Amino acid sequence: MKMDKDRIAGSAKQMEGSIKEVVGKAVGDTTLQADGEADKTEGKIQNAVGGVKDTLRDALKK
């Protein structure tokens, strides 16, 4: 099964957001921390959109 590109990009965005959030907390940079939280949320949404696309594609193949 081929994963939708949105799922891959969304997962990467979530990981990037997690790193930003941790670094922001570690150095006391609230802006970086907030950016990380926003990136994580955006990544979750993008990943979910990709999951829906995968489900629809699989359903149409049957």
PDBQT receptor file of N, H, CA, C and O in Angstrom, charges set to zero:
ATOM      1  N   MET A   1       0.843  -1.184   0.000  1.00  0.00    +0.000 N 
ATOM      2  CA  MET A   1       0.000   0.000   0.000  1.00  0.00    +0.000 C 
ATOM      3  C   MET A   1       0.887   1.244   0.000  1.00  0.00    +0.000 C 
ATOM      4  O   MET A   1       1.806   1.366   0.809  1.00  0.00    +0.000 OA
ATOM      5  N   LYS A   2       0.605   2.134  -0.890  1.00  0.00    +0.000 N 
ATOM      6  H   LYS A   2      -0.142   2.035  -1.547  1.00  0.00    +0.000 HD
ATOM      7  CA  LYS A   2       1.355   3.382  -1.013  1.00  0.00    +0.000 C 
ATOM      8  C   LYS A   2       0.719   4.451  -0.131  1.00  0.00    +0.000 C 
ATOM      9  O   LYS A   2      -0.487   4.690  -0.199  1.00  0.00    +0.000 OA
ATOM     10  N   MET A   3       1.548   5.096   0.701  1.00  0.00    +0.000 N 
ATOM     11  H   MET A   3       2.528   4.903   0.756  1.00  0.00    +0.000 HD
ATOM     12  CA  MET A   3       1.034   6.163   1.569  1.00  0.00    +0.000 C 
ATOM     13  C   MET A   3       0.943   7.469   0.791  1.00  0.00    +0.000 C 
ATOM     14  O   MET A   3       1.788   7.769  -0.053  1.00  0.00    +0.000 OA
ATOM     15  N   ASP A   4      -0.082   8.227   1.088  1.00  0.00    +0.000 N 
ATOM     16  H   ASP A   4      -0.768   7.984   1.773  1.00  0.00    +0.000 HD
ATOM     17  CA  ASP A   4      -0.264   9.530   0.468  1.00  0.00    +0.000 C 
ATOM     18  C   ASP A   4       0.854  10.468   0.908  1.00  0.00    +0.000 C 
ATOM     19  O   ASP A   4       1.322  10.403   2.045  1.00  0.00    +0.000 OA
ATOM     20  N   LYS A   5       1.274  11.339  -0.002  1.00  0.00    +0.000 N 
ATOM     21  H   LYS A   5       0.893  11.392  -0.926  1.00  0.00    +0.000 HD
ATOM     22  CA  LYS A   5       2.374  12.267   0.310  1.00  0.00    +0.000 C 
ATOM     23  C   LYS A   5       2.025  13.199   1.473  1.00  0.00    +0.000 C 
ATOM     24  O   LYS A   5       2.921  13.661   2.180  1.00  0.00    +0.000 OA
ATOM     25  N   ASP A   6       0.740  13.479   1.678  1.00  0.00    +0.000 N 
ATOM     26  H   ASP A   6       0.013  13.105   1.104  1.00  0.00    +0.000 HD
ATOM     27  CA  ASP A   6       0.334  14.332   2.801  1.00  0.00    +0.000 C 
ATOM     28  C   ASP A   6       0.605  13.648   4.140  1.00  0.00    +0.000 C 
ATOM     29  O   ASP A   6       0.922  14.315   5.125  1.00  0.00    +0.000 OA
ATOM     30  N   ARG A   7       0.482  12.342   4.179  1.00  0.00    +0.000 N 
ATOM     31  H   ARG A   7       0.224  11.800   3.379  1.00  0.00    +0.000 HD
ATOM     32  CA  ARG A   7       0.768  11.620   5.424  1.00  0.00    +0.000 C 
ATOM     33  C   ARG A   7       2.248  11.706   5.762  1.00  0.00    +0.000 C 
ATOM     34  O   ARG A   7       2.619  11.898   6.920  1.00  0.00    +0.000 OA
ATOM     35  N   ILE A   8       3.084  11.563   4.754  1.00  0.00    +0.000 N 
ATOM     36  H   ILE A   8       2.783  11.406   3.813  1.00  0.00    +0.000 HD
ATOM     37  CA  ILE A   8       4.529  11.628   4.970  1.00  0.00    +0.000 C 
ATOM     38  C   ILE A   8       4.937  13.039   5.382  1.00  0.00    +0.000 C 
ATOM     39  O   ILE A   8       5.678  13.217   6.350  1.00  0.00    +0.000 OA
ATOM     40  N   ALA A   9       4.459  14.032   4.655  1.00  0.00    +0.000 N 
ATOM     41  H   ALA A   9       3.857  13.887   3.869  1.00  0.00    +0.000 HD
ATOM     42  CA  ALA A   9       4.790  15.422   4.969  1.00  0.00    +0.000 C 
ATOM     43  C   ALA A   9       4.231  15.819   6.333  1.00  0.00    +0.000 C 
ATOM     44  O   ALA A   9       4.880  16.547   7.085  1.00  0.00    +0.000 OA
ATOM     45  N   GLY A  10       3.032  15.344   6.649  1.00  0.00    +0.000 N 
ATOM     46  H   GLY A  10       2.505  14.753   6.038  1.00  0.00    +0.000 HD
ATOM     47  CA  GLY A  10       2.423  15.656   7.943  1.00  0.00    +0.000 C 
ATOM     48  C   GLY A  10       3.214  15.076   9.098  1.00  0.00    +0.000 C 
ATOM     49  O   GLY A  10       3.396  15.730  10.125  1.00  0.00    +0.000 OA
ATOM     50  N   SER A  11       3.681  13.862   8.933  1.00  0.00    +0.000 N 
ATOM     51  H   SER A  11       3.533  13.331   8.099  1.00  0.00    +0.000 HD
ATOM     52  CA  SER A  11       4.496  13.233   9.980  1.00  0.00    +0.000 C 
ATOM     53  C   SER A  11       5.811  13.988  10.173  1.00  0.00    +0.000 C 
ATOM     54  O   SER A  11       6.266  14.180  11.301  1.00  0.00    +0.000 OA
ATOM     55  N   ALA A  12       6.409  14.409   9.074  1.00  0.00    +0.000 N 
ATOM     56  H   ALA A  12       6.039  14.253   8.158  1.00  0.00    +0.000 HD
ATOM     57  CA  ALA A  12       7.652  15.175   9.160  1.00  0.00    +0.000 C 
ATOM     58  C   ALA A  12       7.414  16.511   9.857  1.00  0.00    +0.000 C 
ATOM     59  O   ALA A  12       8.232  16.948  10.668  1.00  0.00    +0.000 OA
ATOM     60  N   LYS A  13       6.304  17.150   9.543  1.00  0.00    +0.000 N 
ATOM     61  H   LYS A  13       5.641  16.795   8.885  1.00  0.00    +0.000 HD
ATOM     62  CA  LYS A  13       5.967  18.439  10.154  1.00  0.00    +0.000 C 
ATOM     63  C   LYS A  13       5.739  18.282  11.663  1.00  0.00    +0.000 C 
ATOM     64  O   LYS A  13       6.133  19.144  12.448  1.00  0.00    +0.000 OA
ATOM     65  N   GLN A  14       5.101  17.177  12.058  1.00  0.00    +0.000 N 
ATOM     66  H   GLN A  14       4.781  16.477  11.420  1.00  0.00    +0.000 HD
ATOM     67  CA  GLN A  14       4.888  16.916  13.477  1.00  0.00    +0.000 C 
ATOM     68  C   GLN A  14       6.228  16.751  14.194  1.00  0.00    +0.000 C 
ATOM     69  O   GLN A  14       6.425  17.284  15.286  1.00  0.00    +0.000 OA
ATOM     70  N   MET A  15       7.138  16.014  13.578  1.00  0.00    +0.000 N 
ATOM     71  H   MET A  15       6.977  15.581  12.691  1.00  0.00    +0.000 HD
ATOM     72  CA  MET A  15       8.448  15.792  14.179  1.00  0.00    +0.000 C 
ATOM     73  C   MET A  15       9.206  17.112  14.310  1.00  0.00    +0.000 C 
ATOM     74  O   MET A  15       9.808  17.392  15.347  1.00  0.00    +0.000 OA
ATOM     75  N   GLU A  16       9.171  17.909  13.262  1.00  0.00    +0.000 N 
ATOM     76  H   GLU A  16       8.682  17.681  12.420  1.00  0.00    +0.000 HD
ATOM     77  CA  GLU A  16       9.826  19.215  13.271  1.00  0.00    +0.000 C 
ATOM     78  C   GLU A  16       9.238  20.088  14.385  1.00  0.00    +0.000 C 
ATOM     79  O   GLU A  16       9.970  20.774  15.099  1.00  0.00    +0.000 OA
ATOM     80  N   GLY A  17       7.922  20.054  14.523  1.00  0.00    +0.000 N 
ATOM     81  H   GLY A  17       7.328  19.497  13.943  1.00  0.00    +0.000 HD
ATOM     82  CA  GLY A  17       7.252  20.837  15.560  1.00  0.00    +0.000 C 
ATOM     83  C   GLY A  17       7.649  20.389  16.950  1.00  0.00    +0.000 C 
ATOM     84  O   GLY A  17       7.841  21.214  17.844  1.00  0.00    +0.000 OA
ATOM     85  N   SER A  18       7.773  19.087  17.135  1.00  0.00    +0.000 N 
ATOM     86  H   SER A  18       7.617  18.417  16.410  1.00  0.00    +0.000 HD
ATOM     87  CA  SER A  18       8.187  18.552  18.441  1.00  0.00    +0.000 C 
ATOM     88  C   SER A  18       9.587  19.035  18.806  1.00  0.00    +0.000 C 
ATOM     89  O   SER A  18       9.847  19.408  19.950  1.00  0.00    +0.000 OA
ATOM     90  N   ILE A  19      10.473  19.024  17.833  1.00  0.00    +0.000 N 
ATOM     91  H   ILE A  19      10.261  18.721  16.904  1.00  0.00    +0.000 HD
ATOM     92  CA  ILE A  19      11.852  19.478  18.070  1.00  0.00    +0.000 C 
ATOM     93  C   ILE A  19      11.862  20.959  18.427  1.00  0.00    +0.000 C 
ATOM     94  O   ILE A  19      12.513  21.363  19.390  1.00  0.00    +0.000 OA
ATOM     95  N   LYS A  20      11.143  21.766  17.655  1.00  0.00    +0.000 N 
ATOM     96  H   LYS A  20      10.614  21.437  16.872  1.00  0.00    +0.000 HD
ATOM     97  CA  LYS A  20      11.072  23.202  17.952  1.00  0.00    +0.000 C 
ATOM     98  C   LYS A  20      10.516  23.455  19.350  1.00  0.00    +0.000 C 
ATOM     99  O   LYS A  20      11.016  24.307  20.085  1.00  0.00    +0.000 OA
ATOM    100  N   GLU A  21       9.480  22.707  19.705  1.00  0.00    +0.000 N 
ATOM    101  H   GLU A  21       9.074  22.015  19.108  1.00  0.00    +0.000 HD
ATOM    102  CA  GLU A  21       8.849  22.884  21.005  1.00  0.00    +0.000 C 
ATOM    103  C   GLU A  21       9.832  22.566  22.137  1.00  0.00    +0.000 C 
ATOM    104  O   GLU A  21       9.927  23.316  23.108  1.00  0.00    +0.000 OA
ATOM    105  N   VAL A  22      10.550  21.470  22.012  1.00  0.00    +0.000 N 
ATOM    106  H   VAL A  22      10.473  20.861  21.223  1.00  0.00    +0.000 HD
ATOM    107  CA  VAL A  22      11.511  21.061  23.040  1.00  0.00    +0.000 C 
ATOM    108  C   VAL A  22      12.648  22.077  23.147  1.00  0.00    +0.000 C 
ATOM    109  O   VAL A  22      13.039  22.464  24.249  1.00  0.00    +0.000 OA
ATOM    110  N   VAL A  23      13.174  22.504  22.004  1.00  0.00    +0.000 N 
ATOM    111  H   VAL A  23      12.856  22.190  21.109  1.00  0.00    +0.000 HD
ATOM    112  CA  VAL A  23      14.263  23.481  22.021  1.00  0.00    +0.000 C 
ATOM    113  C   VAL A  23      13.764  24.804  22.600  1.00  0.00    +0.000 C 
ATOM    114  O   VAL A  23      14.466  25.442  23.384  1.00  0.00    +0.000 OA
ATOM    115  N   GLY A  24      12.566  25.212  22.220  1.00  0.00    +0.000 N 
ATOM    116  H   GLY A  24      11.996  24.693  21.583  1.00  0.00    +0.000 HD
ATOM    117  CA  GLY A  24      11.991  26.447  22.751  1.00  0.00    +0.000 C 
ATOM    118  C   GLY A  24      11.850  26.404  24.261  1.00  0.00    +0.000 C 
ATOM    119  O   GLY A  24      12.152  27.382  24.945  1.00  0.00    +0.000 OA
ATOM    120  N   LYS A  25      11.387  25.264  24.790  1.00  0.00    +0.000 N 
ATOM    121  H   LYS A  25      11.142  24.470  24.234  1.00  0.00    +0.000 HD
ATOM    122  CA  LYS A  25      11.275  25.105  26.241  1.00  0.00    +0.000 C 
ATOM    123  C   LYS A  25      12.652  25.146  26.891  1.00  0.00    +0.000 C 
ATOM    124  O   LYS A  25      12.835  25.779  27.931  1.00  0.00    +0.000 OA
ATOM    125  N   ALA A  26      13.622  24.466  26.275  1.00  0.00    +0.000 N 
ATOM    126  H   ALA A  26      13.473  23.951  25.431  1.00  0.00    +0.000 HD
ATOM    127  CA  ALA A  26      14.964  24.362  26.855  1.00  0.00    +0.000 C 
ATOM    128  C   ALA A  26      15.662  25.720  26.952  1.00  0.00    +0.000 C 
ATOM    129  O   ALA A  26      16.362  25.994  27.927  1.00  0.00    +0.000 OA
ATOM    130  N   VAL A  27      15.469  26.555  25.953  1.00  0.00    +0.000 N 
ATOM    131  H   VAL A  27      14.900  26.332  25.162  1.00  0.00    +0.000 HD
ATOM    132  CA  VAL A  27      16.157  27.849  25.951  1.00  0.00    +0.000 C 
ATOM    133  C   VAL A  27      15.272  28.996  26.426  1.00  0.00    +0.000 C 
ATOM    134  O   VAL A  27      15.705  30.147  26.476  1.00  0.00    +0.000 OA
ATOM    135  N   GLY A  28      14.040  28.675  26.769  1.00  0.00    +0.000 N 
ATOM    136  H   GLY A  28      13.688  27.740  26.728  1.00  0.00    +0.000 HD
ATOM    137  CA  GLY A  28      13.135  29.710  27.269  1.00  0.00    +0.000 C 
ATOM    138  C   GLY A  28      12.590  30.627  26.191  1.00  0.00    +0.000 C 
ATOM    139  O   GLY A  28      12.214  31.765  26.473  1.00  0.00    +0.000 OA
ATOM    140  N   ASP A  29      12.543  30.138  24.951  1.00  0.00    +0.000 N 
ATOM    141  H   ASP A  29      12.848  29.214  24.722  1.00  0.00    +0.000 HD
ATOM    142  CA  ASP A  29      12.038  30.922  23.824  1.00  0.00    +0.000 C 
ATOM    143  C   ASP A  29      10.573  30.552  23.585  1.00  0.00    +0.000 C 
ATOM    144  O   ASP A  29      10.273  29.546  22.941  1.00  0.00    +0.000 OA
ATOM    145  N   THR A  30       9.672  31.373  24.108  1.00  0.00    +0.000 N 
ATOM    146  H   THR A  30       9.916  32.190  24.631  1.00  0.00    +0.000 HD
ATOM    147  CA  THR A  30       8.245  31.059  24.006  1.00  0.00    +0.000 C 
ATOM    148  C   THR A  30       7.735  31.133  22.567  1.00  0.00    +0.000 C 
ATOM    149  O   THR A  30       6.797  30.422  22.207  1.00  0.00    +0.000 OA
ATOM    150  N   THR A  31       8.342  31.983  21.747  1.00  0.00    +0.000 N 
ATOM    151  H   THR A  31       9.104  32.560  22.040  1.00  0.00    +0.000 HD
ATOM    152  CA  THR A  31       7.933  32.082  20.349  1.00  0.00    +0.000 C 
ATOM    153  C   THR A  31       8.266  30.788  19.609  1.00  0.00    +0.000 C 
ATOM    154  O   THR A  31       7.437  30.262  18.867  1.00  0.00    +0.000 OA
ATOM    155  N   LEU A  32       9.475  30.279  19.812  1.00  0.00    +0.000 N 
ATOM    156  H   LEU A  32      10.149  30.706  20.415  1.00  0.00    +0.000 HD
ATOM    157  CA  LEU A  32       9.884  29.034  19.175  1.00  0.00    +0.000 C 
ATOM    158  C   LEU A  32       9.009  27.875  19.670  1.00  0.00    +0.000 C 
ATOM    159  O   LEU A  32       8.625  26.997  18.896  1.00  0.00    +0.000 OA
ATOM    160  N   GLN A  33       8.709  27.890  20.945  1.00  0.00    +0.000 N 
ATOM    161  H   GLN A  33       9.021  28.603  21.573  1.00  0.00    +0.000 HD
ATOM    162  CA  GLN A  33       7.855  26.851  21.527  1.00  0.00    +0.000 C 
ATOM    163  C   GLN A  33       6.458  26.899  20.895  1.00  0.00    +0.000 C 
ATOM    164  O   GLN A  33       5.903  25.860  20.537  1.00  0.00    +0.000 OA
ATOM    165  N   ALA A  34       5.899  28.085  20.759  1.00  0.00    +0.000 N 
ATOM    166  H   ALA A  34       6.350  28.929  21.049  1.00  0.00    +0.000 HD
ATOM    167  CA  ALA A  34       4.576  28.245  20.151  1.00  0.00    +0.000 C 
ATOM    168  C   ALA A  34       4.594  27.832  18.681  1.00  0.00    +0.000 C 
ATOM    169  O   ALA A  34       3.653  27.201  18.198  1.00  0.00    +0.000 OA
ATOM    170  N   ASP A  35       5.670  28.190  17.968  1.00  0.00    +0.000 N 
ATOM    171  H   ASP A  35       6.434  28.702  18.360  1.00  0.00    +0.000 HD
ATOM    172  CA  ASP A  35       5.810  27.769  16.572  1.00  0.00    +0.000 C 
ATOM    173  C   ASP A  35       5.827  26.245  16.472  1.00  0.00    +0.000 C 
ATOM    174  O   ASP A  35       5.218  25.667  15.571  1.00  0.00    +0.000 OA
ATOM    175  N   GLY A  36       6.520  25.611  17.391  1.00  0.00    +0.000 N 
ATOM    176  H   GLY A  36       7.014  26.081  18.122  1.00  0.00    +0.000 HD
ATOM    177  CA  GLY A  36       6.585  24.157  17.404  1.00  0.00    +0.000 C 
ATOM    178  C   GLY A  36       5.219  23.532  17.632  1.00  0.00    +0.000 C 
ATOM    179  O   GLY A  36       4.854  22.559  16.973  1.00  0.00    +0.000 OA
ATOM    180  N   GLU A  37       4.470  24.092  18.564  1.00  0.00    +0.000 N 
ATOM    181  H   GLU A  37       4.766  24.883  19.100  1.00  0.00    +0.000 HD
ATOM    182  CA  GLU A  37       3.119  23.585  18.838  1.00  0.00    +0.000 C 
ATOM    183  C   GLU A  37       2.223  23.748  17.607  1.00  0.00    +0.000 C 
ATOM    184  O   GLU A  37       1.437  22.861  17.277  1.00  0.00    +0.000 OA
ATOM    185  N   ALA A  38       2.355  24.892  16.937  1.00  0.00    +0.000 N 
ATOM    186  H   ALA A  38       2.994  25.613  17.205  1.00  0.00    +0.000 HD
ATOM    187  CA  ALA A  38       1.562  25.142  15.724  1.00  0.00    +0.000 C 
ATOM    188  C   ALA A  38       1.947  24.162  14.617  1.00  0.00    +0.000 C 
ATOM    189  O   ALA A  38       1.078  23.644  13.916  1.00  0.00    +0.000 OA
ATOM    190  N   ASP A  39       3.249  23.907  14.459  1.00  0.00    +0.000 N 
ATOM    191  H   ASP A  39       3.955  24.328  15.028  1.00  0.00    +0.000 HD
ATOM    192  CA  ASP A  39       3.707  22.963  13.442  1.00  0.00    +0.000 C 
ATOM    193  C   ASP A  39       3.183  21.555  13.726  1.00  0.00    +0.000 C 
ATOM    194  O   ASP A  39       2.784  20.838  12.809  1.00  0.00    +0.000 OA
ATOM    195  N   LYS A  40       3.187  21.166  15.005  1.00  0.00    +0.000 N 
ATOM    196  H   LYS A  40       3.511  21.749  15.750  1.00  0.00    +0.000 HD
ATOM    197  CA  LYS A  40       2.673  19.846  15.357  1.00  0.00    +0.000 C 
ATOM    198  C   LYS A  40       1.202  19.717  14.991  1.00  0.00    +0.000 C 
ATOM    199  O   LYS A  40       0.782  18.693  14.452  1.00  0.00    +0.000 OA
ATOM    200  N   THR A  41       0.422  20.744  15.280  1.00  0.00    +0.000 N 
ATOM    201  H   THR A  41       0.763  21.576  15.718  1.00  0.00    +0.000 HD
ATOM    202  CA  THR A  41      -1.003  20.727  14.953  1.00  0.00    +0.000 C 
ATOM    203  C   THR A  41      -1.212  20.668  13.451  1.00  0.00    +0.000 C 
ATOM    204  O   THR A  41      -2.039  19.899  12.962  1.00  0.00    +0.000 OA
ATOM    205  N   GLU A  42      -0.462  21.479  12.721  1.00  0.00    +0.000 N 
ATOM    206  H   GLU A  42       0.211  22.103  13.119  1.00  0.00    +0.000 HD
ATOM    207  CA  GLU A  42      -0.557  21.485  11.258  1.00  0.00    +0.000 C 
ATOM    208  C   GLU A  42      -0.194  20.108  10.695  1.00  0.00    +0.000 C 
ATOM    209  O   GLU A  42      -0.840  19.617   9.770  1.00  0.00    +0.000 OA
ATOM    210  N   GLY A  43       0.831  19.504  11.256  1.00  0.00    +0.000 N 
ATOM    211  H   GLY A  43       1.355  19.903  12.007  1.00  0.00    +0.000 HD
ATOM    212  CA  GLY A  43       1.245  18.180  10.805  1.00  0.00    +0.000 C 
ATOM    213  C   GLY A  43       0.192  17.125  11.069  1.00  0.00    +0.000 C 
ATOM    214  O   GLY A  43      -0.029  16.246  10.237  1.00  0.00    +0.000 OA
ATOM    215  N   LYS A  44      -0.462  17.203  12.221  1.00  0.00    +0.000 N 
ATOM    216  H   LYS A  44      -0.282  17.917  12.897  1.00  0.00    +0.000 HD
ATOM    217  CA  LYS A  44      -1.526  16.243  12.546  1.00  0.00    +0.000 C 
ATOM    218  C   LYS A  44      -2.676  16.356  11.554  1.00  0.00    +0.000 C 
ATOM    219  O   LYS A  44      -3.228  15.351  11.107  1.00  0.00    +0.000 OA
ATOM    220  N   ILE A  45      -3.026  17.591  11.217  1.00  0.00    +0.000 N 
ATOM    221  H   ILE A  45      -2.578  18.408  11.580  1.00  0.00    +0.000 HD
ATOM    222  CA  ILE A  45      -4.120  17.819  10.263  1.00  0.00    +0.000 C 
ATOM    223  C   ILE A  45      -3.733  17.288   8.887  1.00  0.00    +0.000 C 
ATOM    224  O   ILE A  45      -4.523  16.607   8.234  1.00  0.00    +0.000 OA
ATOM    225  N   GLN A  46      -2.521  17.600   8.451  1.00  0.00    +0.000 N 
ATOM    226  H   GLN A  46      -1.879  18.154   8.981  1.00  0.00    +0.000 HD
ATOM    227  CA  GLN A  46      -2.056  17.153   7.135  1.00  0.00    +0.000 C 
ATOM    228  C   GLN A  46      -1.998  15.619   7.082  1.00  0.00    +0.000 C 
ATOM    229  O   GLN A  46      -2.354  15.014   6.071  1.00  0.00    +0.000 OA
ATOM    230  N   ASN A  47      -1.554  15.008   8.165  1.00  0.00    +0.000 N 
ATOM    231  H   ASN A  47      -1.265  15.500   8.986  1.00  0.00    +0.000 HD
ATOM    232  CA  ASN A  47      -1.488  13.557   8.243  1.00  0.00    +0.000 C 
ATOM    233  C   ASN A  47      -2.895  12.958   8.152  1.00  0.00    +0.000 C 
ATOM    234  O   ASN A  47      -3.100  11.947   7.481  1.00  0.00    +0.000 OA
ATOM    235  N   ALA A  48      -3.856  13.581   8.822  1.00  0.00    +0.000 N 
ATOM    236  H   ALA A  48      -3.690  14.403   9.367  1.00  0.00    +0.000 HD
ATOM    237  CA  ALA A  48      -5.238  13.103   8.788  1.00  0.00    +0.000 C 
ATOM    238  C   ALA A  48      -5.828  13.222   7.381  1.00  0.00    +0.000 C 
ATOM    239  O   ALA A  48      -6.542  12.328   6.928  1.00  0.00    +0.000 OA
ATOM    240  N   VAL A  49      -5.532  14.311   6.701  1.00  0.00    +0.000 N 
ATOM    241  H   VAL A  49      -4.952  15.038   7.069  1.00  0.00    +0.000 HD
ATOM    242  CA  VAL A  49      -6.008  14.499   5.323  1.00  0.00    +0.000 C 
ATOM    243  C   VAL A  49      -5.440  13.390   4.435  1.00  0.00    +0.000 C 
ATOM    244  O   VAL A  49      -6.152  12.825   3.604  1.00  0.00    +0.000 OA
ATOM    245  N   GLY A  50      -4.167  13.088   4.616  1.00  0.00    +0.000 N 
ATOM    246  H   GLY A  50      -3.589  13.548   5.290  1.00  0.00    +0.000 HD
ATOM    247  CA  GLY A  50      -3.546  12.009   3.850  1.00  0.00    +0.000 C 
ATOM    248  C   GLY A  50      -4.186  10.667   4.144  1.00  0.00    +0.000 C 
ATOM    249  O   GLY A  50      -4.347   9.842   3.244  1.00  0.00    +0.000 OA
ATOM    250  N   GLY A  51      -4.552  10.442   5.399  1.00  0.00    +0.000 N 
ATOM    251  H   GLY A  51      -4.421  11.112   6.130  1.00  0.00    +0.000 HD
ATOM    252  CA  GLY A  51      -5.220   9.195   5.771  1.00  0.00    +0.000 C 
ATOM    253  C   GLY A  51      -6.567   9.054   5.086  1.00  0.00    +0.000 C 
ATOM    254  O   GLY A  51      -6.936   7.965   4.646  1.00  0.00    +0.000 OA
ATOM    255  N   VAL A  52      -7.300  10.153   4.997  1.00  0.00    +0.000 N 
ATOM    256  H   VAL A  52      -7.000  11.038   5.354  1.00  0.00    +0.000 HD
ATOM    257  CA  VAL A  52      -8.596  10.135   4.306  1.00  0.00    +0.000 C 
ATOM    258  C   VAL A  52      -8.383   9.829   2.826  1.00  0.00    +0.000 C 
ATOM    259  O   VAL A  52      -9.125   9.041   2.240  1.00  0.00    +0.000 OA
ATOM    260  N   LYS A  53      -7.380  10.446   2.230  1.00  0.00    +0.000 N 
ATOM    261  H   LYS A  53      -6.778  11.086   2.707  1.00  0.00    +0.000 HD
ATOM    262  CA  LYS A  53      -7.086  10.188   0.820  1.00  0.00    +0.000 C 
ATOM    263  C   LYS A  53      -6.736   8.721   0.602  1.00  0.00    +0.000 C 
ATOM    264  O   LYS A  53      -7.198   8.103  -0.357  1.00  0.00    +0.000 OA
ATOM    265  N   ASP A  54      -5.913   8.163   1.499  1.00  0.00    +0.000 N 
ATOM    266  H   ASP A  54      -5.537   8.666   2.278  1.00  0.00    +0.000 HD
ATOM    267  CA  ASP A  54      -5.560   6.745   1.395  1.00  0.00    +0.000 C 
ATOM    268  C   ASP A  54      -6.801   5.873   1.469  1.00  0.00    +0.000 C 
ATOM    269  O   ASP A  54      -6.963   4.946   0.675  1.00  0.00    +0.000 OA
ATOM    270  N   THR A  55      -7.674   6.168   2.419  1.00  0.00    +0.000 N 
ATOM    271  H   THR A  55      -7.542   6.921   3.064  1.00  0.00    +0.000 HD
ATOM    272  CA  THR A  55      -8.896   5.380   2.597  1.00  0.00    +0.000 C 
ATOM    273  C   THR A  55      -9.777   5.449   1.364  1.00  0.00    +0.000 C 
ATOM    274  O   THR A  55     -10.307   4.429   0.922  1.00  0.00    +0.000 OA
ATOM    275  N   LEU A  56      -9.940   6.644   0.804  1.00  0.00    +0.000 N 
ATOM    276  H   LEU A  56      -9.510   7.472   1.163  1.00  0.00    +0.000 HD
ATOM    277  CA  LEU A  56     -10.764   6.809  -0.396  1.00  0.00    +0.000 C 
ATOM    278  C   LEU A  56     -10.147   6.074  -1.592  1.00  0.00    +0.000 C 
ATOM    279  O   LEU A  56     -10.853   5.419  -2.360  1.00  0.00    +0.000 OA
ATOM    280  N   ARG A  57      -8.835   6.189  -1.739  1.00  0.00    +0.000 N 
ATOM    281  H   ARG A  57      -8.262   6.721  -1.115  1.00  0.00    +0.000 HD
ATOM    282  CA  ARG A  57      -8.155   5.524  -2.844  1.00  0.00    +0.000 C 
ATOM    283  C   ARG A  57      -8.325   4.003  -2.732  1.00  0.00    +0.000 C 
ATOM    284  O   ARG A  57      -8.599   3.331  -3.726  1.00  0.00    +0.000 OA
ATOM    285  N   ASP A  58      -8.160   3.469  -1.521  1.00  0.00    +0.000 N 
ATOM    286  H   ASP A  58      -7.937   4.015  -0.714  1.00  0.00    +0.000 HD
ATOM    287  CA  ASP A  58      -8.312   2.035  -1.306  1.00  0.00    +0.000 C 
ATOM    288  C   ASP A  58      -9.753   1.593  -1.569  1.00  0.00    +0.000 C 
ATOM    289  O   ASP A  58      -9.986   0.530  -2.144  1.00  0.00    +0.000 OA
ATOM    290  N   ALA A  59     -10.714   2.412  -1.146  1.00  0.00    +0.000 N 
ATOM    291  H   ALA A  59     -10.524   3.276  -0.679  1.00  0.00    +0.000 HD
ATOM    292  CA  ALA A  59     -12.124   2.060  -1.347  1.00  0.00    +0.000 C 
ATOM    293  C   ALA A  59     -12.480   2.042  -2.833  1.00  0.00    +0.000 C 
ATOM    294  O   ALA A  59     -13.269   1.208  -3.276  1.00  0.00    +0.000 OA
ATOM    295  N   LEU A  60     -11.903   2.957  -3.593  1.00  0.00    +0.000 N 
ATOM    296  H   LEU A  60     -11.262   3.635  -3.233  1.00  0.00    +0.000 HD
ATOM    297  CA  LEU A  60     -12.211   3.038  -5.021  1.00  0.00    +0.000 C 
ATOM    298  C   LEU A  60     -11.576   1.892  -5.820  1.00  0.00    +0.000 C 
ATOM    299  O   LEU A  60     -12.045   1.555  -6.908  1.00  0.00    +0.000 OA
ATOM    300  N   LYS A  61     -10.515   1.299  -5.280  1.00  0.00    +0.000 N 
ATOM    301  H   LYS A  61     -10.134   1.573  -4.396  1.00  0.00    +0.000 HD
ATOM    302  CA  LYS A  61      -9.861   0.183  -5.965  1.00  0.00    +0.000 C 
ATOM    303  C   LYS A  61     -10.666  -1.107  -5.844  1.00  0.00    +0.000 C 
ATOM    304  O   LYS A  61     -10.475  -2.034  -6.631  1.00  0.00    +0.000 OA
ATOM    305  N   LYS A  62     -11.551  -1.169  -4.875  1.00  0.00    +0.000 N 
ATOM    306  H   LYS A  62     -11.706  -0.416  -4.236  1.00  0.00    +0.000 HD
ATOM    307  CA  LYS A  62     -12.320  -2.404  -4.645  1.00  0.00    +0.000 C 
ATOM    308  C   LYS A  62     -13.524  -2.487  -5.530  1.00  0.00    +0.000 C 
ATOM    309  O   LYS A  62     -14.275  -3.460  -5.461  1.00  0.00    +0.000 OA
TER     310      LYS A  62
